[in-house]
Amino acid sequence: MRAFVTLRQYALGYAELNKKLEDFMIATNMQFSEIYQALTELAAQKQIEEKPRRRIGFRTSLSVQ
């Protein structure tokens, strides 16, 4: 009888632990997806803001050999 009671307690503890672990994984995945989305938006924004730059300095029409 004690063995079955102990086994049931372990099973309940395992179910609770499994539920907590699953909740933690869901919360963590949501946080990582938010971070990934923010980084993707920042990278896209940086590409939009980049413009071709004009060279600074003196230009000549002679080619250097």
CHARMM-style PDB file with segment names, atoms N, HN, CA, C and O in Angstrom:
ATOM      1  N   MET     1       0.819  -1.194   0.000  1.00  0.00      PROA
ATOM      2  CA  MET     1       0.000   0.000   0.000  1.00  0.00      PROA
ATOM      3  C   MET     1       0.865   1.260   0.000  1.00  0.00      PROA
ATOM      4  O   MET     1       0.588   2.207  -0.736  1.00  0.00      PROA
ATOM      5  N   ARG     2       1.906   1.270   0.822  1.00  0.00      PROA
ATOM      6  HN  ARG     2       2.131   0.501   1.420  1.00  0.00      PROA
ATOM      7  CA  ARG     2       2.784   2.445   0.895  1.00  0.00      PROA
ATOM      8  C   ARG     2       3.470   2.692  -0.444  1.00  0.00      PROA
ATOM      9  O   ARG     2       3.678   3.839  -0.840  1.00  0.00      PROA
ATOM     10  N   ALA     3       3.815   1.629  -1.127  1.00  0.00      PROA
ATOM     11  HN  ALA     3       3.646   0.697  -0.806  1.00  0.00      PROA
ATOM     12  CA  ALA     3       4.488   1.768  -2.414  1.00  0.00      PROA
ATOM     13  C   ALA     3       3.584   2.484  -3.415  1.00  0.00      PROA
ATOM     14  O   ALA     3       4.045   3.337  -4.174  1.00  0.00      PROA
ATOM     15  N   PHE     4       2.308   2.137  -3.416  1.00  0.00      PROA
ATOM     16  HN  PHE     4       1.933   1.444  -2.800  1.00  0.00      PROA
ATOM     17  CA  PHE     4       1.378   2.784  -4.346  1.00  0.00      PROA
ATOM     18  C   PHE     4       1.158   4.247  -3.997  1.00  0.00      PROA
ATOM     19  O   PHE     4       1.047   5.093  -4.884  1.00  0.00      PROA
ATOM     20  N   VAL     5       1.096   4.545  -2.703  1.00  0.00      PROA
ATOM     21  HN  VAL     5       1.186   3.857  -1.983  1.00  0.00      PROA
ATOM     22  CA  VAL     5       0.939   5.932  -2.267  1.00  0.00      PROA
ATOM     23  C   VAL     5       2.166   6.741  -2.678  1.00  0.00      PROA
ATOM     24  O   VAL     5       2.041   7.855  -3.188  1.00  0.00      PROA
ATOM     25  N   THR     6       3.350   6.176  -2.453  1.00  0.00      PROA
ATOM     26  HN  THR     6       3.451   5.272  -2.039  1.00  0.00      PROA
ATOM     27  CA  THR     6       4.594   6.856  -2.820  1.00  0.00      PROA
ATOM     28  C   THR     6       4.680   7.040  -4.335  1.00  0.00      PROA
ATOM     29  O   THR     6       5.094   8.094  -4.816  1.00  0.00      PROA
ATOM     30  N   LEU     7       4.292   6.019  -5.074  1.00  0.00      PROA
ATOM     31  HN  LEU     7       3.956   5.162  -4.683  1.00  0.00      PROA
ATOM     32  CA  LEU     7       4.299   6.099  -6.529  1.00  0.00      PROA
ATOM     33  C   LEU     7       3.346   7.183  -7.027  1.00  0.00      PROA
ATOM     34  O   LEU     7       3.664   7.918  -7.961  1.00  0.00      PROA
ATOM     35  N   ARG     8       2.180   7.275  -6.397  1.00  0.00      PROA
ATOM     36  HN  ARG     8       1.922   6.678  -5.637  1.00  0.00      PROA
ATOM     37  CA  ARG     8       1.217   8.310  -6.785  1.00  0.00      PROA
ATOM     38  C   ARG     8       1.771   9.699  -6.479  1.00  0.00      PROA
ATOM     39  O   ARG     8       1.591  10.623  -7.272  1.00  0.00      PROA
ATOM     40  N   GLN     9       2.441   9.856  -5.341  1.00  0.00      PROA
ATOM     41  HN  GLN     9       2.588   9.106  -4.697  1.00  0.00      PROA
ATOM     42  CA  GLN     9       3.033  11.147  -5.001  1.00  0.00      PROA
ATOM     43  C   GLN     9       4.107  11.548  -6.008  1.00  0.00      PROA
ATOM     44  O   GLN     9       4.184  12.707  -6.415  1.00  0.00      PROA
ATOM     45  N   TYR    10       4.936  10.579  -6.407  1.00  0.00      PROA
ATOM     46  HN  TYR    10       4.873   9.638  -6.076  1.00  0.00      PROA
ATOM     47  CA  TYR    10       5.945  10.872  -7.430  1.00  0.00      PROA
ATOM     48  C   TYR    10       5.290  11.261  -8.748  1.00  0.00      PROA
ATOM     49  O   TYR    10       5.743  12.185  -9.424  1.00  0.00      PROA
ATOM     50  N   ALA    11       4.240  10.568  -9.104  1.00  0.00      PROA
ATOM     51  HN  ALA    11       3.871   9.818  -8.555  1.00  0.00      PROA
ATOM     52  CA  ALA    11       3.546  10.873 -10.368  1.00  0.00      PROA
ATOM     53  C   ALA    11       2.950  12.269 -10.327  1.00  0.00      PROA
ATOM     54  O   ALA    11       3.039  13.004 -11.310  1.00  0.00      PROA
ATOM     55  N   LEU    12       2.345  12.648  -9.210  1.00  0.00      PROA
ATOM     56  HN  LEU    12       2.273  12.050  -8.411  1.00  0.00      PROA
ATOM     57  CA  LEU    12       1.782  13.993  -9.093  1.00  0.00      PROA
ATOM     58  C   LEU    12       2.880  15.050  -9.126  1.00  0.00      PROA
ATOM     59  O   LEU    12       2.734  16.091  -9.766  1.00  0.00      PROA
ATOM     60  N   GLY    13       3.974  14.774  -8.433  1.00  0.00      PROA
ATOM     61  HN  GLY    13       4.093  13.928  -7.912  1.00  0.00      PROA
ATOM     62  CA  GLY    13       5.103  15.696  -8.432  1.00  0.00      PROA
ATOM     63  C   GLY    13       5.677  15.846  -9.825  1.00  0.00      PROA
ATOM     64  O   GLY    13       6.040  16.949 -10.234  1.00  0.00      PROA
ATOM     65  N   TYR    14       5.763  14.746 -10.558  1.00  0.00      PROA
ATOM     66  HN  TYR    14       5.469  13.850 -10.225  1.00  0.00      PROA
ATOM     67  CA  TYR    14       6.270  14.789 -11.925  1.00  0.00      PROA
ATOM     68  C   TYR    14       5.344  15.601 -12.816  1.00  0.00      PROA
ATOM     69  O   TYR    14       5.811  16.375 -13.651  1.00  0.00      PROA
ATOM     70  N   ALA    15       4.043  15.435 -12.651  1.00  0.00      PROA
ATOM     71  HN  ALA    15       3.664  14.806 -11.972  1.00  0.00      PROA
ATOM     72  CA  ALA    15       3.080  16.182 -13.462  1.00  0.00      PROA
ATOM     73  C   ALA    15       3.195  17.681 -13.174  1.00  0.00      PROA
ATOM     74  O   ALA    15       3.160  18.494 -14.097  1.00  0.00      PROA
ATOM     75  N   GLU    16       3.332  18.047 -11.898  1.00  0.00      PROA
ATOM     76  HN  GLU    16       3.361  17.387 -11.148  1.00  0.00      PROA
ATOM     77  CA  GLU    16       3.484  19.456 -11.544  1.00  0.00      PROA
ATOM     78  C   GLU    16       4.792  20.022 -12.109  1.00  0.00      PROA
ATOM     79  O   GLU    16       4.822  21.131 -12.642  1.00  0.00      PROA
ATOM     80  N   LEU    17       5.866  19.244 -11.984  1.00  0.00      PROA
ATOM     81  HN  LEU    17       5.841  18.343 -11.551  1.00  0.00      PROA
ATOM     82  CA  LEU    17       7.158  19.683 -12.500  1.00  0.00      PROA
ATOM     83  C   LEU    17       7.100  19.829 -14.018  1.00  0.00      PROA
ATOM     84  O   LEU    17       7.634  20.788 -14.575  1.00  0.00      PROA
ATOM     85  N   ASN    18       6.462  18.891 -14.674  1.00  0.00      PROA
ATOM     86  HN  ASN    18       6.028  18.111 -14.222  1.00  0.00      PROA
ATOM     87  CA  ASN    18       6.322  18.943 -16.126  1.00  0.00      PROA
ATOM     88  C   ASN    18       5.529  20.182 -16.542  1.00  0.00      PROA
ATOM     89  O   ASN    18       5.891  20.842 -17.516  1.00  0.00      PROA
ATOM     90  N   LYS    19       4.465  20.503 -15.830  1.00  0.00      PROA
ATOM     91  HN  LYS    19       4.171  19.967 -15.039  1.00  0.00      PROA
ATOM     92  CA  LYS    19       3.642  21.670 -16.130  1.00  0.00      PROA
ATOM     93  C   LYS    19       4.448  22.959 -15.945  1.00  0.00      PROA
ATOM     94  O   LYS    19       4.392  23.858 -16.785  1.00  0.00      PROA
ATOM     95  N   LYS    20       5.197  23.043 -14.842  1.00  0.00      PROA
ATOM     96  HN  LYS    20       5.243  22.313 -14.160  1.00  0.00      PROA
ATOM     97  CA  LYS    20       6.017  24.227 -14.588  1.00  0.00      PROA
ATOM     98  C   LYS    20       7.091  24.391 -15.666  1.00  0.00      PROA
ATOM     99  O   LYS    20       7.357  25.499 -16.131  1.00  0.00      PROA
ATOM    100  N   LEU    21       7.702  23.268 -16.054  1.00  0.00      PROA
ATOM    101  HN  LEU    21       7.486  22.367 -15.676  1.00  0.00      PROA
ATOM    102  CA  LEU    21       8.726  23.321 -17.081  1.00  0.00      PROA
ATOM    103  C   LEU    21       8.128  23.754 -18.411  1.00  0.00      PROA
ATOM    104  O   LEU    21       8.735  24.546 -19.132  1.00  0.00      PROA
ATOM    105  N   GLU    22       6.968  23.256 -18.739  1.00  0.00      PROA
ATOM    106  HN  GLU    22       6.475  22.613 -18.153  1.00  0.00      PROA
ATOM    107  CA  GLU    22       6.306  23.635 -19.982  1.00  0.00      PROA
ATOM    108  C   GLU    22       5.946  25.128 -19.985  1.00  0.00      PROA
ATOM    109  O   GLU    22       6.134  25.812 -20.991  1.00  0.00      PROA
ATOM    110  N   ASP    23       5.433  25.623 -18.867  1.00  0.00      PROA
ATOM    111  HN  ASP    23       5.279  25.068 -18.050  1.00  0.00      PROA
ATOM    112  CA  ASP    23       5.117  27.051 -18.767  1.00  0.00      PROA
ATOM    113  C   ASP    23       6.375  27.907 -18.925  1.00  0.00      PROA
ATOM    114  O   ASP    23       6.357  28.941 -19.593  1.00  0.00      PROA
ATOM    115  N   PHE    24       7.463  27.459 -18.303  1.00  0.00      PROA
ATOM    116  HN  PHE    24       7.478  26.619 -17.761  1.00  0.00      PROA
ATOM    117  CA  PHE    24       8.725  28.189 -18.400  1.00  0.00      PROA
ATOM    118  C   PHE    24       9.217  28.216 -19.841  1.00  0.00      PROA
ATOM    119  O   PHE    24       9.674  29.253 -20.321  1.00  0.00      PROA
ATOM    120  N   MET    25       9.128  27.084 -20.532  1.00  0.00      PROA
ATOM    121  HN  MET    25       8.757  26.242 -20.142  1.00  0.00      PROA
ATOM    122  CA  MET    25       9.584  27.018 -21.917  1.00  0.00      PROA
ATOM    123  C   MET    25       8.744  27.917 -22.814  1.00  0.00      PROA
ATOM    124  O   MET    25       9.282  28.566 -23.710  1.00  0.00      PROA
ATOM    125  N   ILE    26       7.445  27.964 -22.589  1.00  0.00      PROA
ATOM    126  HN  ILE    26       7.008  27.436 -21.860  1.00  0.00      PROA
ATOM    127  CA  ILE    26       6.577  28.830 -23.391  1.00  0.00      PROA
ATOM    128  C   ILE    26       6.932  30.291 -23.173  1.00  0.00      PROA
ATOM    129  O   ILE    26       7.041  31.059 -24.129  1.00  0.00      PROA
ATOM    130  N   ALA    27       7.112  30.676 -21.908  1.00  0.00      PROA
ATOM    131  HN  ALA    27       7.024  30.052 -21.131  1.00  0.00      PROA
ATOM    132  CA  ALA    27       7.455  32.067 -21.598  1.00  0.00      PROA
ATOM    133  C   ALA    27       8.805  32.442 -22.206  1.00  0.00      PROA
ATOM    134  O   ALA    27       8.963  33.532 -22.757  1.00  0.00      PROA
ATOM    135  N   THR    28       9.773  31.535 -22.104  1.00  0.00      PROA
ATOM    136  HN  THR    28       9.645  30.650 -21.657  1.00  0.00      PROA
ATOM    137  CA  THR    28      11.102  31.804 -22.648  1.00  0.00      PROA
ATOM    138  C   THR    28      11.054  31.921 -24.161  1.00  0.00      PROA
ATOM    139  O   THR    28      11.681  32.814 -24.731  1.00  0.00      PROA
ATOM    140  N   ASN    29      10.321  31.035 -24.816  1.00  0.00      PROA
ATOM    141  HN  ASN    29       9.813  30.309 -24.353  1.00  0.00      PROA
ATOM    142  CA  ASN    29      10.210  31.103 -26.277  1.00  0.00      PROA
ATOM    143  C   ASN    29       9.546  32.395 -26.716  1.00  0.00      PROA
ATOM    144  O   ASN    29       9.930  32.971 -27.733  1.00  0.00      PROA
ATOM    145  N   MET    30       8.561  32.855 -25.972  1.00  0.00      PROA
ATOM    146  HN  MET    30       8.249  32.387 -25.145  1.00  0.00      PROA
ATOM    147  CA  MET    30       7.907  34.112 -26.316  1.00  0.00      PROA
ATOM    148  C   MET    30       8.889  35.275 -26.191  1.00  0.00      PROA
ATOM    149  O   MET    30       8.904  36.176 -27.029  1.00  0.00      PROA
ATOM    150  N   GLN    31       9.709  35.250 -25.141  1.00  0.00      PROA
ATOM    151  HN  GLN    31       9.697  34.518 -24.460  1.00  0.00      PROA
ATOM    152  CA  GLN    31      10.687  36.318 -24.952  1.00  0.00      PROA
ATOM    153  C   GLN    31      11.715  36.311 -26.079  1.00  0.00      PROA
ATOM    154  O   GLN    31      12.060  37.366 -26.612  1.00  0.00      PROA
ATOM    155  N   PHE    32      12.206  35.120 -26.445  1.00  0.00      PROA
ATOM    156  HN  PHE    32      11.925  34.263 -26.012  1.00  0.00      PROA
ATOM    157  CA  PHE    32      13.179  35.043 -27.528  1.00  0.00      PROA
ATOM    158  C   PHE    32      12.577  35.476 -28.855  1.00  0.00      PROA
ATOM    159  O   PHE    32      13.257  36.099 -29.670  1.00  0.00      PROA
ATOM    160  N   SER    33      11.310  35.152 -29.080  1.00  0.00      PROA
ATOM    161  HN  SER    33      10.758  34.646 -28.418  1.00  0.00      PROA
ATOM    162  CA  SER    33      10.697  35.574 -30.341  1.00  0.00      PROA
ATOM    163  C   SER    33      10.539  37.095 -30.377  1.00  0.00      PROA
ATOM    164  O   SER    33      10.690  37.705 -31.436  1.00  0.00      PROA
ATOM    165  N   GLU    34      10.238  37.707 -29.240  1.00  0.00      PROA
ATOM    166  HN  GLU    34      10.115  37.211 -28.380  1.00  0.00      PROA
ATOM    167  CA  GLU    34      10.146  39.171 -29.188  1.00  0.00      PROA
ATOM    168  C   GLU    34      11.504  39.807 -29.451  1.00  0.00      PROA
ATOM    169  O   GLU    34      11.596  40.799 -30.174  1.00  0.00      PROA
ATOM    170  N   ILE    35      12.554  39.244 -28.872  1.00  0.00      PROA
ATOM    171  HN  ILE    35      12.479  38.438 -28.285  1.00  0.00      PROA
ATOM    172  CA  ILE    35      13.908  39.764 -29.086  1.00  0.00      PROA
ATOM    173  C   ILE    35      14.300  39.619 -30.551  1.00  0.00      PROA
ATOM    174  O   ILE    35      14.849  40.546 -31.146  1.00  0.00      PROA
ATOM    175  N   TYR    36      14.018  38.453 -31.133  1.00  0.00      PROA
ATOM    176  HN  TYR    36      13.571  37.700 -30.650  1.00  0.00      PROA
ATOM    177  CA  TYR    36      14.348  38.220 -32.538  1.00  0.00      PROA
ATOM    178  C   TYR    36      13.600  39.198 -33.443  1.00  0.00      PROA
ATOM    179  O   TYR    36      14.165  39.724 -34.403  1.00  0.00      PROA
ATOM    180  N   GLN    37      12.346  39.433 -33.134  1.00  0.00      PROA
ATOM    181  HN  GLN    37      11.888  39.006 -32.355  1.00  0.00      PROA
ATOM    182  CA  GLN    37      11.552  40.367 -33.935  1.00  0.00      PROA
ATOM    183  C   GLN    37      12.131  41.775 -33.842  1.00  0.00      PROA
ATOM    184  O   GLN    37      12.234  42.468 -34.854  1.00  0.00      PROA
ATOM    185  N   ALA    38      12.512  42.205 -32.636  1.00  0.00      PROA
ATOM    186  HN  ALA    38      12.428  41.642 -31.814  1.00  0.00      PROA
ATOM    187  CA  ALA    38      13.083  43.545 -32.456  1.00  0.00      PROA
ATOM    188  C   ALA    38      14.400  43.675 -33.217  1.00  0.00      PROA
ATOM    189  O   ALA    38      14.649  44.700 -33.851  1.00  0.00      PROA
ATOM    190  N   LEU    39      15.248  42.639 -33.158  1.00  0.00      PROA
ATOM    191  HN  LEU    39      15.046  41.806 -32.643  1.00  0.00      PROA
ATOM    192  CA  LEU    39      16.523  42.691 -33.883  1.00  0.00      PROA
ATOM    193  C   LEU    39      16.301  42.725 -35.392  1.00  0.00      PROA
ATOM    194  O   LEU    39      17.018  43.422 -36.109  1.00  0.00      PROA
ATOM    195  N   THR    40      15.328  41.989 -35.867  1.00  0.00      PROA
ATOM    196  HN  THR    40      14.745  41.422 -35.284  1.00  0.00      PROA
ATOM    197  CA  THR    40      15.021  41.992 -37.296  1.00  0.00      PROA
ATOM    198  C   THR    40      14.551  43.369 -37.741  1.00  0.00      PROA
ATOM    199  O   THR    40      14.953  43.849 -38.801  1.00  0.00      PROA
ATOM    200  N   GLU    41      13.708  44.003 -36.948  1.00  0.00      PROA
ATOM    201  HN  GLU    41      13.381  43.613 -36.087  1.00  0.00      PROA
ATOM    202  CA  GLU    41      13.231  45.348 -37.274  1.00  0.00      PROA
ATOM    203  C   GLU    41      14.378  46.356 -37.274  1.00  0.00      PROA
ATOM    204  O   GLU    41      14.438  47.227 -38.142  1.00  0.00      PROA
ATOM    205  N   LEU    42      15.288  46.242 -36.305  1.00  0.00      PROA
ATOM    206  HN  LEU    42      15.238  45.534 -35.600  1.00  0.00      PROA
ATOM    207  CA  LEU    42      16.434  47.156 -36.260  1.00  0.00      PROA
ATOM    208  C   LEU    42      17.342  46.964 -37.469  1.00  0.00      PROA
ATOM    209  O   LEU    42      17.836  47.940 -38.035  1.00  0.00      PROA
ATOM    210  N   ALA    43      17.565  45.717 -37.868  1.00  0.00      PROA
ATOM    211  HN  ALA    43      17.165  44.924 -37.409  1.00  0.00      PROA
ATOM    212  CA  ALA    43      18.413  45.458 -39.033  1.00  0.00      PROA
ATOM    213  C   ALA    43      17.768  46.020 -40.302  1.00  0.00      PROA
ATOM    214  O   ALA    43      18.456  46.596 -41.144  1.00  0.00      PROA
ATOM    215  N   ALA    44      16.461  45.855 -40.440  1.00  0.00      PROA
ATOM    216  HN  ALA    44      15.902  45.386 -39.755  1.00  0.00      PROA
ATOM    217  CA  ALA    44      15.760  46.386 -41.614  1.00  0.00      PROA
ATOM    218  C   ALA    44      15.807  47.909 -41.621  1.00  0.00      PROA
ATOM    219  O   ALA    44      15.979  48.524 -42.674  1.00  0.00      PROA
ATOM    220  N   GLN    45      15.656  48.509 -40.462  1.00  0.00      PROA
ATOM    221  HN  GLN    45      15.516  48.010 -39.606  1.00  0.00      PROA
ATOM    222  CA  GLN    45      15.688  49.967 -40.357  1.00  0.00      PROA
ATOM    223  C   GLN    45      17.076  50.494 -40.714  1.00  0.00      PROA
ATOM    224  O   GLN    45      17.197  51.530 -41.369  1.00  0.00      PROA
ATOM    225  N   LYS    46      18.112  49.793 -40.291  1.00  0.00      PROA
ATOM    226  HN  LYS    46      18.013  48.952 -39.759  1.00  0.00      PROA
ATOM    227  CA  LYS    46      19.479  50.230 -40.602  1.00  0.00      PROA
ATOM    228  C   LYS    46      19.740  50.139 -42.098  1.00  0.00      PROA
ATOM    229  O   LYS    46      20.412  51.010 -42.652  1.00  0.00      PROA
ATOM    230  N   GLN    47      19.228  49.111 -42.767  1.00  0.00      PROA
ATOM    231  HN  GLN    47      18.683  48.404 -42.317  1.00  0.00      PROA
ATOM    232  CA  GLN    47      19.416  48.994 -44.213  1.00  0.00      PROA
ATOM    233  C   GLN    47      18.707  50.127 -44.951  1.00  0.00      PROA
ATOM    234  O   GLN    47      19.210  50.615 -45.964  1.00  0.00      PROA
ATOM    235  N   ILE    48      17.564  50.542 -44.463  1.00  0.00      PROA
ATOM    236  HN  ILE    48      17.155  50.146 -43.641  1.00  0.00      PROA
ATOM    237  CA  ILE    48      16.830  51.634 -45.093  1.00  0.00      PROA
ATOM    238  C   ILE    48      17.584  52.951 -44.928  1.00  0.00      PROA
ATOM    239  O   ILE    48      17.630  53.771 -45.844  1.00  0.00      PROA
ATOM    240  N   GLU    49      18.176  53.143 -43.744  1.00  0.00      PROA
ATOM    241  HN  GLU    49      18.138  52.476 -43.000  1.00  0.00      PROA
ATOM    242  CA  GLU    49      18.850  54.404 -43.452  1.00  0.00      PROA
ATOM    243  C   GLU    49      20.196  54.537 -44.166  1.00  0.00      PROA
ATOM    244  O   GLU    49      20.673  55.652 -44.375  1.00  0.00      PROA
ATOM    245  N   GLU    50      20.816  53.410 -44.543  1.00  0.00      PROA
ATOM    246  HN  GLU    50      20.429  52.504 -44.373  1.00  0.00      PROA
ATOM    247  CA  GLU    50      22.117  53.489 -45.200  1.00  0.00      PROA
ATOM    248  C   GLU    50      21.962  54.071 -46.602  1.00  0.00      PROA
ATOM    249  O   GLU    50      21.179  53.578 -47.414  1.00  0.00      PROA
ATOM    250  N   LYS    51      22.713  55.112 -46.862  1.00  0.00      PROA
ATOM    251  HN  LYS    51      23.349  55.512 -46.202  1.00  0.00      PROA
ATOM    252  CA  LYS    51      22.705  55.762 -48.162  1.00  0.00      PROA
ATOM    253  C   LYS    51      24.107  55.673 -48.721  1.00  0.00      PROA
ATOM    254  O   LYS    51      25.078  55.620 -47.966  1.00  0.00      PROA
ATOM    255  N   PRO    52      24.224  55.656 -50.039  1.00  0.00      PROA
ATOM    256  CA  PRO    52      25.585  55.677 -50.605  1.00  0.00      PROA
ATOM    257  C   PRO    52      26.246  57.014 -50.271  1.00  0.00      PROA
ATOM    258  O   PRO    52      25.635  58.073 -50.414  1.00  0.00      PROA
ATOM    259  N   ARG    53      27.462  56.952 -49.839  1.00  0.00      PROA
ATOM    260  HN  ARG    53      27.958  56.092 -49.723  1.00  0.00      PROA
ATOM    261  CA  ARG    53      28.170  58.164 -49.424  1.00  0.00      PROA
ATOM    262  C   ARG    53      29.058  58.688 -50.541  1.00  0.00      PROA
ATOM    263  O   ARG    53      29.617  57.919 -51.323  1.00  0.00      PROA
ATOM    264  N   ARG    54      29.177  59.980 -50.602  1.00  0.00      PROA
ATOM    265  HN  ARG    54      28.723  60.605 -49.966  1.00  0.00      PROA
ATOM    266  CA  ARG    54      30.088  60.595 -51.558  1.00  0.00      PROA
ATOM    267  C   ARG    54      31.493  60.539 -50.987  1.00  0.00      PROA
ATOM    268  O   ARG    54      31.703  60.690 -49.784  1.00  0.00      PROA
ATOM    269  N   ARG    55      32.433  60.322 -51.863  1.00  0.00      PROA
ATOM    270  HN  ARG    55      32.262  60.199 -52.841  1.00  0.00      PROA
ATOM    271  CA  ARG    55      33.822  60.286 -51.428  1.00  0.00      PROA
ATOM    272  C   ARG    55      34.291  61.701 -51.094  1.00  0.00      PROA
ATOM    273  O   ARG    55      33.917  62.670 -51.756  1.00  0.00      PROA
ATOM    274  N   ILE    56      35.101  61.795 -50.074  1.00  0.00      PROA
ATOM    275  HN  ILE    56      35.405  61.008 -49.536  1.00  0.00      PROA
ATOM    276  CA  ILE    56      35.645  63.081 -49.661  1.00  0.00      PROA
ATOM    277  C   ILE    56      37.057  63.190 -50.217  1.00  0.00      PROA
ATOM    278  O   ILE    56      37.824  62.228 -50.184  1.00  0.00      PROA
ATOM    279  N   GLY    57      37.388  64.359 -50.724  1.00  0.00      PROA
ATOM    280  HN  GLY    57      36.765  65.140 -50.751  1.00  0.00      PROA
ATOM    281  CA  GLY    57      38.745  64.573 -51.195  1.00  0.00      PROA
ATOM    282  C   GLY    57      38.777  65.125 -52.606  1.00  0.00      PROA
ATOM    283  O   GLY    57      37.747  65.422 -53.210  1.00  0.00      PROA
ATOM    284  N   PHE    58      39.967  65.247 -53.096  1.00  0.00      PROA
ATOM    285  HN  PHE    58      40.803  65.005 -52.605  1.00  0.00      PROA
ATOM    286  CA  PHE    58      40.200  65.827 -54.413  1.00  0.00      PROA
ATOM    287  C   PHE    58      40.115  64.728 -55.459  1.00  0.00      PROA
ATOM    288  O   PHE    58      40.721  63.667 -55.312  1.00  0.00      PROA
ATOM    289  N   ARG    59      39.359  64.990 -56.512  1.00  0.00      PROA
ATOM    290  HN  ARG    59      38.867  65.852 -56.631  1.00  0.00      PROA
ATOM    291  CA  ARG    59      39.228  64.020 -57.598  1.00  0.00      PROA
ATOM    292  C   ARG    59      39.886  64.573 -58.845  1.00  0.00      PROA
ATOM    293  O   ARG    59      39.790  65.763 -59.145  1.00  0.00      PROA
ATOM    294  N   THR    60      40.547  63.703 -59.552  1.00  0.00      PROA
ATOM    295  HN  THR    60      40.625  62.737 -59.308  1.00  0.00      PROA
ATOM    296  CA  THR    60      41.155  64.092 -60.819  1.00  0.00      PROA
ATOM    297  C   THR    60      40.628  63.210 -61.921  1.00  0.00      PROA
ATOM    298  O   THR    60      40.117  62.118 -61.673  1.00  0.00      PROA
ATOM    299  N   SER    61      40.755  63.685 -63.126  1.00  0.00      PROA
ATOM    300  HN  SER    61      41.170  64.572 -63.327  1.00  0.00      PROA
ATOM    301  CA  SER    61      40.316  62.887 -64.259  1.00  0.00      PROA
ATOM    302  C   SER    61      41.405  61.958 -64.753  1.00  0.00      PROA
ATOM    303  O   SER    61      41.147  61.103 -65.600  1.00  0.00      PROA
ATOM    304  N   LEU    62      42.633  62.107 -64.235  1.00  0.00      PROA
ATOM    305  HN  LEU    62      42.842  62.802 -63.547  1.00  0.00      PROA
ATOM    306  CA  LEU    62      43.764  61.253 -64.629  1.00  0.00      PROA
ATOM    307  C   LEU    62      43.696  59.958 -63.857  1.00  0.00      PROA
ATOM    308  O   LEU    62      43.395  59.938 -62.663  1.00  0.00      PROA
ATOM    309  N   SER    63      43.979  58.878 -64.556  1.00  0.00      PROA
ATOM    310  HN  SER    63      44.223  58.894 -65.526  1.00  0.00      PROA
ATOM    311  CA  SER    63      44.007  57.590 -63.867  1.00  0.00      PROA
ATOM    312  C   SER    63      45.424  57.329 -63.363  1.00  0.00      PROA
ATOM    313  O   SER    63      46.395  57.709 -64.019  1.00  0.00      PROA
ATOM    314  N   VAL    64      45.544  56.712 -62.255  1.00  0.00      PROA
ATOM    315  HN  VAL    64      44.755  56.403 -61.723  1.00  0.00      PROA
ATOM    316  CA  VAL    64      46.853  56.425 -61.660  1.00  0.00      PROA
ATOM    317  C   VAL    64      47.316  55.079 -62.205  1.00  0.00      PROA
ATOM    318  O   VAL    64      46.574  54.097 -62.192  1.00  0.00      PROA
ATOM    319  N   GLN    65      48.586  55.055 -62.694  1.00  0.00      PROA
ATOM    320  HN  GLN    65      49.188  55.853 -62.705  1.00  0.00      PROA
ATOM    321  CA  GLN    65      49.116  53.798 -63.232  1.00  0.00      PROA
ATOM    322  C   GLN    65      50.132  53.197 -62.349  1.00  0.00      PROA
ATOM    323  OT1 GLN    65      50.673  52.137 -62.663  1.00  0.00      PROA
TER     324      GLN     65
END
